[in-house]
Amino acid sequence: MRTTLLAAAIATYGTSVAAQESTHYKTWPEALRQEVPILKELAKPAIGVKPVPVERAHQETTIIIKFGRGGLMHEHTLRFADYRLTKAKVEVRGPCYSACTIVLAYVGPDLLCVAEGGLMAFHQVRSKERGEPMPLETQFLYSIYPQPIRDWIDRHGGYKKLPLDGFWTMYDRDLWAVGYPKCL
């Protein structure tokens, strides 16, 4: 069983999603978007969907990312979707590695700023258990990034060439150049 969005879907909606993982649909991310209403909405990303309960940010809240070390995709997805739903402001004031970059899919430039020294570090999605590449999950993650981020990844070789070990780093100046404002 996958330890990403599929695991979150199964935990929330039961095993019917797992049964359709790759038999009825072309890819499992498509199956999730088709079968699981909340993930269908989160994958857009769209406002108005209540995610699985997580610690909630408040509208007046400013979240500061000083060191986003990554982790499990589904945990970051739920956290960042909640930030979007509550319109929390996010300041990237340091490195944002791996799954932390999902913030770009859920918090737009109107609520996210990047300070000097802020950066996004991208790599292929890999399994937690064996560290093996997960190409469908990498494609899914790429597909939910905003167009300027996908364009940047494409200019550096495309999502299929993202490193498994190591990172492609999008520095503060790169993020400012594609429309993310500089934090004051």
HELIX and SHEET records of a PDB file:
HELIX    1   1 LEU A    5  TYR A   13  1                                   9    
HELIX    2   2 SER A   16  ALA A   19  1                                   4    
HELIX    3   3 TRP A   28  GLU A   35  1                                   8    
HELIX    4   4 PRO A   37  ALA A   43  1                                   7    
HELIX    5   5 MET A   73  THR A   86  1                                  14    
HELIX    6   6 SER A   98  ILE A  102  5                                   5    
HELIX    7   7 VAL A  103  TYR A  106  1                                   4    
HELIX    8   8 PRO A  135  ILE A  144  1                                  10    
HELIX    9   9 GLN A  147  ARG A  155  1                                   9    
HELIX   10  10 TYR A  159  LYS A  161  5                                   3    
HELIX   11  11 ASP A  172  ALA A  177  1                                   6    
SHEET    1   A 3 THR A  62  ILE A  65  0                                        
SHEET    2   A 3 LYS A  89  VAL A  92  1                                        
SHEET    3   A 3 LEU A 112  VAL A 114  1                                        
SHEET    1   B 3 PRO A  95  TYR A  97  0                                        
SHEET    2   B 3 LEU A 119  PHE A 122  1                                        
SHEET    3   B 3 TRP A 168  TYR A 171 -1                                        
END                                                                             
